[in-house]
């Protein structure tokens, strides 16, 4: 990989240290770095919300295998919005990817919990269950219904599908950026 190509790929998120005012680089202080991290997390969360909805719908209507599509869009959305929120601030690729992966792990868990809560809610029982009640008492319900192992197995499969989709989505995003320079200044 030549230097220009490497510079453009790493340029997806990294900017020169600080913003430029009158041609002079401004150093970021600790407070500014915290704000940048908060903005990156906020961008990743915003970017994953549509994919979370897609994940729940695909899992509920279709099957596990279709959820990989949501994983692709999840990573693309997270990276895109993370970049959008930190456009004028310095954040390197490794930090942005770490933030996006952590948000993706949390999002997949939350999606699986929603899907399983939805299923548990309709299991015939002597109690009338609400979605909120099932969601709040999810762990206890899994134990009582002896479904802990099934949930863990489903969660592991979902993480694997999300990882495959996330890798595909991230690869596509970086290749597209390399070709068209969407994230360049």
N, C-alpha and C positions, 0 to 999 in steps of 0.2 A: 504494500500500500504506500503510495507516495505521500509526501508531506502535505500537499494541498488537500488530498482526500482525507487524511487523518485529521487535519485542522478543521475541515468542514463537518466531519462526523462529530468530533468533540465540540464543535461550535453549536450543536443543537441546544445545549444548555449553558455552556460556559460563555461568559462574556469577559472582557478584560476586567481586571480587579477594580471594582467600583464603577461608577458612571463617570463619563467625561464631561467636565465643565470647563469651558474655555480651553480645551485641548489638554488639560492637566488631569491625570487620573486621580480620583478621590478614593482613598482607602476606606474599606468598610470597617466599621467598628463592631463590637460584640453585639450591641443592640440591633444593628442593621442585619447582621447574620441571622439572628433569631427571627427577625421579621421575614427574611428571605425563606427560612425553613418553614415558617408558618404559612407563608404564601404558597410555597411548593406543596405542602400537605393539603391546603385548601384547594389548590388547583387539581391535585390528584383525586381528591374526594369528589369534587364537582365533575371531573371527567369520567368517574366510574359510575355515577348514578344512573345514567341511561342504560349502561350495560348490566347493572344489577337488576333493573326491571326486566330487561331482555332475558337474563339468566333465569329469573324466577318463572317467567312465562314459558321459556323453552323447556325447563325441567318439569313444569307442571303439565304442559300440553304434550310435549314430545318425549324425550328421553335424555339420558346422560350424554350420549354422543353429540347431540346438537348443542350442548352447553359450551363446547369448545369455541363456537362462533362468538359467543358472548365474551369469552376470554380474550379473543383477538381484539374485539372492540374495546374491552376493558383496558388493556394495556395501551392501545392507541389513544384512547380518550384521556387516560391518566397522563401519559407523556405529553400529549398536546396541551392540555390545560395546565400542567405543571410548568411547561415552557411559557405558555401565555401569561401566567400569573407572575413569573420571575423574569420576564423579558428584559427589564432594565436593571436587573440585579445579577450578581455573580453567583452561580451555582454550577458545580461541575457535574458531569454526566454520571459518575459513580453515586454521588449523593442523591441525584434525582431518581436514578434507577432504584436505589435502596428505598427511598420514600415510596415510590410507585409499587414496588414489590410488597412492602408492608401493608399499604392500603389495599392492594389486591388480595392478600391473604385474609385480611379482616373482612373485605367485601364478600369473598367466596364463603367464608364462615357464616356471615350474616344471611346471605342468600340461601344457603343450605338450611339454616335454622328456620327461615321463613317458610321454605318449601315443606320441611318436616313438620313444622307447627301446623301448617295448613292440613297436612295429612292426618296428624294426630287429632286435630279438632273434629274430624269426621269419623273417628273410630267409635263404634257403638259402645256406649257406657251408660251407667246409671245416672251420670251427671251431665248437665247441659254445659258444654264448654264454649267459651268465647275465644277468639283468636288471641286477644291480649292476655287472658288467663293462661292459655297454653304456652304463649311465648315467654311470659314471666316465670312460669314453673317448668320450663322446658327440660332441664336436667332431671328434676324429680320425676316428671312424666316418663322420660326415657327409662329410668330405673324401674318404675312401677310396671311399665309395659314390656320390660326386658328387651329394649330396642337399642341399648347403648352401643353394642357391637355393630349393629346394622348402620347406625348413624355414623360411627367412626369410619366404617368401610366406605360409606357413601362420601364422606368428607375427604378421605384420602383420594378416591377416584376423582372427585371434583377438583382437588388441588392439582392432580396430574393433568386433567383436561385444561385447567386454567393455565398451568405452566406451558403446556404445548401451545395453547392459543396465545398466551402472552409472548412467548418466544417468537412465534410467527408474526404477531402484530408488531412487536418491537423491531424485528428484522425488516419487515415491510416499511415501517415508518422511517428507519434510518436509510434504507435504500432509496426511498422516495425523496427524502431530504437531500441525499447525495446527488440525485439526478436533477431535482428541480429547485433545491435550496429554499424550501418553504420557511425554515426557521432561521435563515441567515438574516443578519441585520440589514 
